[in-house]
Amino acid sequence: MDDMTSTILIMELDQNGDGKISPKENRYIDKEYFAIFKDFDYYTHILAKGKKIKFPEATNFKASIENNKICYSFDIKLDQNIKDTVLEFGDSDFYVAMVLKKEFIDAKGFSSKVTGVDNDFYYGYRLELN
């Protein structure tokens, strides 16, 4: 997340102040901060072969603090081959900045391309899997 949001969240969520997210803190963040994004499909739109698909269940949630930023990671399982799948990320409601970099992607056996997307009021990212 962006610097300002991360600073606020780290101060609030790193309850023991050790600069790390403990398992107890992670469970709290998952329940109170991450789960609410389910109603917004985690600000992610998935297009498979050009058609929008329903966002699958997010599993293995993990919050961490990396370079003074709060990071959320989680897994999703798609019911189809991910070849020619596009994921678009962006917060059109609260305008919280998110970052997606190529090194964050683990798509074994597929090539991936990350591009920025200017959506007029907010900036997002697009991940293309081929």
N, C-alpha and C positions, 0 to 999 in steps of 0.2 A: 504494500500500500504506500501511498505518498508519505513524505516526511512529516507533515503536520498530523495526519491521521495516525501514523505509526507512533509518533511521540506521545500523543494522548493515550492511545491504546496500551502502549508499553507501560506507562505510568500506572494505568488502571489494572492491567491484567497480570503483570509480573508481581503478584501479591507479596512474594517474599523478597523482592528486590535483588535477586541474584543474577539478573541479566539473561535468564533462560526461562523457557516455559516448561514447568514441571508437568508430570502426568496429571496431577490434580488440577492444575491451572488449565491444561489442555482440555480436560473434560468440561470444565466450566465454560471455556471459550466456545467449544463445540456447541454446547447446549444454548448458551445465552447470546452468542454473537454470530456463529456460523450458520446454525440451523435456520435462523430467520431468513436467510438468503434463498432458501429452497423455494419460497413463494415467488422469487424473482429469477428462478433458474440459475442462481449464482452469477447473475449478470453475464451469462454465456448463452449464445445461440449456436445451435449445431445444424449444419446443412450437410446432408449425405446425398451425393450426386445431384445437388441443386435443390433438394427438398428439405424443408425444415423438419426436424424430428424432435420428439419430446426429450427433455433432459433426463438422463437416467439417475438412479439413486447414487448419491455421493457416499463413498466409504473411505475408511482409513484416514480420517481427518487428522492433520497434525499442524499445530501452530508453532512457529519458531521465531526467534529474533536473529536476524542476520544483517550485519552492517547497520545497526540501529533502525532497522525496518521490521515491522511485523509481517510475517509471511504465512500464508495458509497453503497447505498442499493437501490434496485428496485424490482419490482414484474414482474413475467412472468406467463402467463396462458398457460398451455398445454392442447391440445385438447383430450388427452387420459388420462387414469388412470395412476397415477405416480408410481404405484407399479412396481417394477423391472426396474426402470429408473436410469440411471447413468449420472451424470453431471461431466465433467472434466474441471478444470480451470487451465489456465497457459498462460503466455505471451511468445510466441515463437518468437516474432518480436523485441521487445525492452528490453526484459528480466526484466521487472518490477516485483518485487516480490509481490505476493498477499497472503493473509492469510485466511484460512477457518478453523473455529473451530466448533466443535459440538454445542456449545452454540449459534452459529449464525443461526442455522437451526430451522425453524418453519414448520414442516411437520406433521400437526395434523393427528393422526390416522395411521401414518406410522412409521416404525423404520428407522433409518438412521445410516450410518457408514461413517466416514471421514477418509481417508488415504492420505498420501503424495505419490507423484509420481515423481521419478527421471527420467527426460526426456533427460539425457545426458547434454544438453546445458542450460536447465532451469528446475526449480523445479515447480511442479504443485500440485494440489489437486484433489481428486476424492471423490464425494459424491454418495453413493449408497442408494437408497430408496427402502424399501421392505414393 
